[in-house]
Amino acid sequence: MKQLKKYLLSITALLGLFILPFNASAEEVDMGSKVMKFINDTGFAQLSNGNWLCIIMILVSCLLFYLAIVKKFEPLLLLPIAFGMLLTNLPGAGLYHPELFEGGHVHWANFVNANNVGLLDYIYLGVKLGIYPCIIFIGVGAMTDFGPLLANPKSFLLGAAAQIGIFATFLGALALGFTYAEAGSIGIIGGADGPTAIYLTSKLAPGLLGPIAVAAYSYMALVPVIQPPIMKVLTTQKEREIVMQQLRKVSKKEKIVFPIVVTVFVSLLLPSAAPLIGCLMLGNLMRESGVVDRLSKTVQNELMNITTIFLGISVGATTTAAAFLNLQTLAILVIGILAFSMGSAGGILLAKFMNLFTKNKINPLIGSAGVSAVPMAARVSQNVGQEANPGNFLLMHAMGPNVAGVIGSAVAAGILLSFLG
């Protein structure tokens, strides 16, 4: 850093020799001062003035680029998040100002002066106001088939059991000294549902949005790595070989009535969950009704893609050096993976328990799909099941707990928001 600063000063001195001759006029002196101001305003000069934390964050963003592009870990969101992180940590760019959202509130009065507001400040309003996660949920609903869940209602229990990771982690975070609101936001990582985690954190602990979002989406991307060892440790070879009966065919009428009934019931029981559940079920009703195919395709594709870009960039913008490079962030990353692991284990253990009382045995592997990483968690159940028994097809069975987990994580977020908001 000292060497870089020395080079910049040398360049400045050389420019001064050319611009300011011995008998320089007032105009030439003024031009020289402008050159000096230009040099001092560059990001290179600001990096030389002790902003080394920004360099670390830029390197972290490059790591996320590597995971998204080379390893293909959740690239649709990890890449925009990484670019948002890169933009917000470029010294002097002024694209994002945390002080505009200090204390968890939007300071609208400061938005009047456009000179104090950056591009990412405006984009971030979609996260802060809870708009982007809800739009994402409409798209998720339109892409999700609730048929496997309706064909096997026991899947609701497996999806609910997987949410144990959320509440267990909430208690663990409290024990580590986090506030109730922060603990609730950290716990939601266990649901493996990125939009829900962003929605709840933006309401309860916006200061932790960057670390929690990065943790949530990173662990969602690592589902094929994290879950199989847990599944194999908690099940026997014989249990993994269980072949489940074929699911019954679900009528169109059931699929149409289901989102309406769920919206009414959950919203009356837990009003704070209405935004997420309502949007999820709206998207699903568009899919199943068959009368708005154009709208259904729009929310699945164009609207979903546009919102994903804005969501990722704005979440990445919150990962400033001050907010990200601290022990609290490290604790969140560690607690997050424990939350996710406990959620996966909860579904498996409940499936094993249910087998003690049911005639038609459940393959416990589908219980791990109760976390709401749709459809990745269901595919992992299928892959591990076929390793044990090549003739075993668990994908559709696992989709039941998987979509139940989406509903369960939204309900869990509503409960936390109701108590802690």
C-alpha positions in Angstrom: 0.0 0.0 0.0 2.8 2.4 0.9 4.5 1.6 -2.4 1.3 2.3 -4.3 0.8 5.6 -2.6 4.4 6.6 -3.4 3.9 5.8 -7.1 0.7 7.9 -7.1 2.5 10.9 -5.5 5.3 10.6 -8.0 2.8 10.7 -10.9 1.2 13.7 -9.3 4.5 15.5 -9.0 5.4 14.8 -12.7 2.0 16.1 -13.8 2.6 19.2 -11.7 5.9 19.8 -13.5 4.2 19.8 -16.9 1.1 21.8 -15.9 2.6 24.3 -13.5 5.7 25.9 -15.0 7.7 28.4 -12.9 5.8 31.4 -14.2 2.4 29.6 -14.1 -0.7 31.7 -14.7 -3.8 31.6 -12.4 -5.6 29.5 -14.9 -2.8 27.0 -15.1 -2.7 26.8 -11.3 -6.4 26.2 -11.2 -6.0 23.4 -13.8 -3.2 21.9 -11.7 -5.5 21.8 -8.6 -8.2 20.1 -10.7 -5.7 17.4 -11.8 -4.7 16.9 -8.2 -8.4 16.6 -7.2 -9.0 14.1 -10.0 -6.1 12.0 -8.8 -7.2 12.1 -5.2 -10.8 11.2 -6.1 -9.8 8.0 -8.0 -10.4 4.7 -6.4 -6.7 3.8 -6.7 -5.8 6.8 -4.4 -8.5 5.8 -1.9 -7.3 2.3 -1.9 -3.8 3.6 -1.0 -5.3 5.5 2.0 -5.9 2.4 4.2 -9.0 0.9 2.5 -7.4 -2.5 2.5 -10.7 -4.1 3.8 -12.2 -3.3 0.4 -9.5 -5.3 -1.3 -10.4 -8.3 0.8 -14.1 -7.9 -0.1 -13.2 -7.7 -3.8 -11.3 -10.9 -3.4 -14.3 -12.5 -1.6 -16.5 -11.4 -4.6 -14.0 -13.1 -6.9 -14.4 -16.3 -4.9 -18.1 -16.2 -5.4 -17.6 -15.6 -9.1 -15.5 -18.8 -9.1 -18.2 -20.8 -7.3 -20.9 -19.5 -9.6 -19.1 -19.7 -13.0 -16.7 -22.6 -12.6 -18.4 -24.7 -9.9 -21.9 -23.7 -11.0 -23.2 -23.3 -7.4 -26.5 -21.5 -7.6 -25.2 -19.3 -10.4 -28.5 -17.5 -11.1 -28.2 -15.8 -7.7 -24.6 -16.2 -6.6 -23.3 -14.4 -9.7 -25.5 -11.2 -9.2 -24.7 -11.3 -5.5 -21.0 -11.4 -6.2 -21.2 -8.5 -8.7 -23.3 -6.5 -6.2 -20.6 -7.2 -3.6 -17.9 -6.1 -6.1 -19.7 -2.8 -6.9 -20.4 -1.8 -3.3 -16.8 -2.3 -2.3 -15.2 -0.2 -5.0 -13.9 2.9 -3.2 -15.4 6.1 -4.4 -18.1 4.6 -6.5 -20.8 5.7 -4.1 -23.4 3.1 -5.4 -24.7 2.1 -2.0 -25.0 4.1 1.3 -25.8 2.0 4.4 -26.7 5.2 6.3 -29.8 5.6 4.2 -31.2 2.4 5.9 -29.6 2.8 9.3 -31.6 1.4 12.2 -33.6 -0.9 10.0 -35.6 2.0 8.5 -35.6 3.7 5.2 -34.7 7.4 5.7 -36.8 8.8 2.9 -35.9 12.4 3.6 -32.3 11.7 2.5 -33.5 10.4 -0.8 -34.6 13.9 -1.8 -31.0 14.8 -2.6 -30.1 12.6 -5.5 -26.4 13.4 -5.1 -26.3 11.4 -1.8 -28.1 8.4 -3.3 -26.5 5.7 -5.5 -28.0 3.3 -8.0 -27.9 0.3 -5.6 -29.7 2.3 -3.0 -32.8 2.5 -5.3 -32.5 -1.1 -6.3 -32.2 -2.2 -2.6 -35.6 -0.7 -1.8 -37.2 -3.7 -3.5 -35.6 -5.9 -0.8 -36.2 -3.5 2.1 -39.9 -3.2 1.2 -40.3 -7.0 0.8 -41.1 -6.8 -3.0 -38.5 -9.0 -4.6 -38.9 -12.1 -2.3 -42.6 -12.1 -2.9 -42.3 -11.8 -6.6 -39.8 -14.7 -6.5 -42.4 -16.7 -4.6 -45.0 -16.1 -7.3 -42.5 -17.7 -9.8 -41.7 -20.6 -7.5 -45.4 -21.3 -7.1 -45.9 -21.2 -10.9 -43.1 -23.7 -11.3 -44.1 -26.1 -8.6 -46.4 -29.1 -8.8 -48.2 -29.7 -5.5 -49.5 -33.0 -6.8 -47.0 -35.3 -4.9 -47.9 -33.5 -1.7 -51.6 -33.9 -2.2 -51.2 -37.5 -3.2 -49.3 -38.3 0.0 -50.5 -35.9 2.8 -48.0 -37.5 5.2 -45.5 -35.4 3.4 -46.7 -32.4 5.3 -45.4 -33.9 8.5 -41.9 -34.5 6.9 -41.8 -30.9 5.6 -42.8 -29.6 9.1 -40.1 -31.8 10.8 -37.4 -30.4 8.6 -38.2 -26.9 10.0 -36.8 -28.1 13.4 -33.4 -26.7 12.2 -34.9 -23.2 12.2 -36.1 -23.2 15.8 -33.2 -25.1 17.2 -30.8 -22.7 15.6 -32.8 -19.8 16.9 -32.2 -21.0 20.4 -28.5 -21.7 19.7 -28.0 -18.2 18.3 -29.6 -16.7 21.4 -27.2 -18.7 23.5 -24.3 -17.2 21.6 -25.4 -13.6 22.4 -27.4 -12.6 19.3 -30.6 -10.6 19.9 -34.0 -12.2 19.4 -34.4 -10.6 16.1 -30.9 -11.5 14.9 -31.4 -15.1 16.1 -34.6 -15.5 14.2 -33.0 -14.2 11.0 -30.1 -16.6 11.5 -32.4 -19.5 12.3 -34.3 -19.2 9.0 -31.2 -20.3 7.1 -32.1 -23.8 8.3 -35.1 -23.7 6.0 -32.8 -23.6 2.9 -35.1 -21.0 1.3 -33.2 -18.0 0.1 -36.2 -15.6 -0.6 -37.7 -16.4 2.8 -34.4 -15.8 4.5 -34.0 -12.4 2.7 -37.6 -11.4 3.4 -37.4 -12.2 7.2 -34.0 -10.7 7.6 -34.9 -7.5 5.9 -37.7 -7.1 8.4 -36.0 -8.3 11.6 -32.2 -7.7 11.2 -31.4 -5.8 8.0 -27.8 -5.3 9.2 -27.2 -9.1 8.8 -28.8 -9.3 5.3 -25.5 -9.8 3.4 -24.0 -12.6 5.5 -27.3 -14.4 5.9 -28.2 -14.3 2.2 -24.7 -15.5 1.2 -24.9 -18.3 3.7 -28.4 -19.3 2.7 -27.7 -19.5 -1.0 -24.3 -21.0 -0.5 -25.7 -23.9 1.5 -28.6 -24.3 -0.9 -26.0 -24.8 -3.6 -24.1 -27.3 -1.5 -27.2 -29.5 -0.9 -25.6 -32.4 -3.0 -22.5 -32.2 -0.8 -24.0 -31.6 2.6 -27.0 -33.9 2.6 -25.7 -37.4 1.4 -23.3 -38.0 4.4 -26.2 -37.0 6.9 -28.6 -39.3 5.0 -26.2 -42.3 5.1 -25.3 -41.8 8.8 -28.9 -41.7 9.9 -30.2 -44.6 7.8 -29.4 -48.3 7.3 -28.8 -49.9 3.9 -32.1 -51.7 4.3 -34.0 -48.5 4.9 -32.4 -46.8 1.9 -33.6 -49.7 -0.3 -37.3 -49.3 0.7 -39.4 -49.1 -2.5 -42.5 -46.9 -2.0 -45.9 -47.5 -3.5 -46.8 -45.5 -6.6 -48.6 -42.2 -5.8 -52.3 -41.8 -6.7 -53.3 -39.5 -9.5 -54.4 -36.1 -8.2 -57.4 -34.5 -9.9 -57.3 -31.0 -11.4 -60.0 -29.9 -9.1 -57.9 -30.8 -6.1 -54.9 -28.8 -7.5 -57.1 -25.7 -8.1 -58.8 -25.8 -4.7 -55.6 -26.5 -2.7 -53.8 -23.0 -3.2 -57.0 -21.2 -2.4 -57.7 -23.2 0.8 -54.0 -22.9 2.0 -54.0 -19.1 1.4 -57.2 -18.6 3.4 -56.2 -21.0 6.3 -52.6 -19.9 6.7 -53.4 -16.2 6.4 -56.2 -16.4 9.0 -54.0 -18.4 11.3 -50.9 -16.4 10.8 -51.4 -13.0 9.0 -47.7 -12.2 9.0 -47.1 -15.2 6.7 -49.8 -14.0 4.2 -47.4 -12.1 1.8 -45.2 -15.1 1.2 -47.9 -17.8 1.2 -50.3 -15.7 -0.8 -47.7 -15.1 -3.5 -46.6 -18.7 -3.6 -50.2 -19.9 -4.0 -51.1 -17.2 -6.5 -48.3 -18.5 -8.8 -49.5 -22.1 -8.3 -53.1 -21.2 -9.1 -51.9 -19.6 -12.3 -50.2 -22.8 -13.2 -53.0 -25.2 -12.3 -56.1 -23.2 -13.4 -55.0 -23.4 -17.0 -56.7 -20.2 -18.0 -53.7 -17.8 -17.7 -50.9 -19.6 -19.4 -49.4 -16.3 -20.7 -49.2 -14.9 -17.1 -47.9 -18.2 -15.8 -45.1 -18.3 -18.3 -44.3 -14.7 -17.7 -43.8 -15.2 -13.9 -41.9 -18.4 -14.5 -39.5 -16.7 -16.9 -39.2 -13.0 -17.6 -40.5 -11.7 -14.3 -38.6 -14.3 -12.3 -35.4 -13.6 -14.1 -35.6 -9.8 -13.9 -36.4 -9.9 -10.2 -33.6 -12.4 -9.6 -31.1 -10.0 -11.1 -32.3 -7.1 -8.9 -32.5 -9.3 -5.8 -29.0 -10.6 -6.2 -27.3 -7.3 -6.9 -29.1 -5.5 -4.1 -28.3 -8.3 -1.6 -24.6 -8.2 -2.7 -24.7 -4.4 -2.2 -25.2 -4.9 1.6 -22.0 -6.9 2.0 -19.8 -4.0 2.8 -16.5 -4.6 4.5 -17.8 -3.2 7.8 -20.9 -5.5 7.7 -19.2 -8.6 6.4 -15.6 -8.8 7.8 -16.3 -9.6 11.5 -16.6 -12.5 13.9 -20.4 -12.2 13.8 -20.4 -13.1 10.1 -18.1 -16.1 10.8 -20.5 -17.2 13.5 -23.5 -16.9 11.1 -21.7 -19.1 8.5 -21.0 -21.8 11.1 -24.5 -21.7 12.7 -26.1 -21.7 9.2 -24.6 -25.0 8.2 -25.6 -26.5 11.5 -29.2 -25.2 11.0 -29.3 -26.7 7.5 -27.9 -30.1 8.7 -30.4 -30.2 11.6 -33.3 -29.5 9.2 -32.2 -32.4 6.9 -31.8 -34.7 9.9 -35.2 -33.8 11.3 -37.1 -35.0 8.3 -35.2 -38.3 8.1 -35.7 -39.0 11.8 -39.4 -38.4 11.6 -39.8 -40.7 8.6 -38.0 -43.4 10.6 -40.4 -42.8 13.5 -43.4 -42.9 11.3 -42.3 -46.3 10.0 -42.8 -47.8 13.4 -46.6 -47.3 13.1 -47.3 -47.5 9.3 -47.9 -50.5 7.2 -46.7 -48.9 4.0 -43.1 -48.0 4.8 -41.6 -44.6 4.0 -38.1 -44.5 2.6 -36.5 -42.2 5.2 -34.3 -40.6 2.5 -37.3 -38.5 1.3 -37.4 -36.8 4.7 -34.3 -34.9 4.0 -36.1 -33.2 1.1 -38.3 -31.4 3.7 -35.9 -28.5 3.5 -37.2 -26.2 0.8 -34.4 -26.3 -1.7 -36.7 -27.2 -4.6 -36.1 -29.4 -6.5 -32.5 -30.0 -5.7 -33.1 -31.7 -2.3 -35.6 -34.1 -4.0 -33.0 -35.0 -6.6 -30.5 -35.8 -3.9 -33.0 -38.2 -2.2 -33.4 -39.8 -5.6 -29.7 -40.2 -6.2 -28.9 -41.6 -2.8 -31.8 -44.0 -3.1 -30.7 -45.3 -6.4 -27.2 -45.9 -5.1 -28.7 -48.3 -2.6 -31.2 -49.8 -5.0 -30.9 -49.0 -8.7 -34.6 -49.9 -9.2 -35.7 -47.3 -6.7 -37.4 -44.2 -7.9 -38.0 -41.7 -5.1 -38.1 -38.4 -7.0 -41.9 -37.9 -7.0 -42.2 -39.1 -3.5 -39.5 -36.7 -2.3 -41.2 -33.8 -4.1 -44.0 -34.1 -1.5 -41.8 -33.1 1.5 -39.9 -30.7 -0.7 -42.8 -28.5 -1.6 -44.2 -29.0 2.0 -40.9 -27.5 3.1 -41.5 -24.4 1.0 -44.8 -23.9 2.7 -43.3 -24.8 6.1 -40.4 -22.3 5.9 -42.8 -19.5 4.9 -45.0 -20.4 7.9 -41.9 -20.5 10.2 -40.9 -17.1 9.0 -44.4 -15.8 9.7 -44.2 -17.2 13.2 -40.9 -15.6 13.9 -42.0 -12.3 12.4 -45.2 -12.4 14.5 -43.3 -12.9 17.7 -40.2 -10.8 17.0 -41.3 -8.2 14.5 
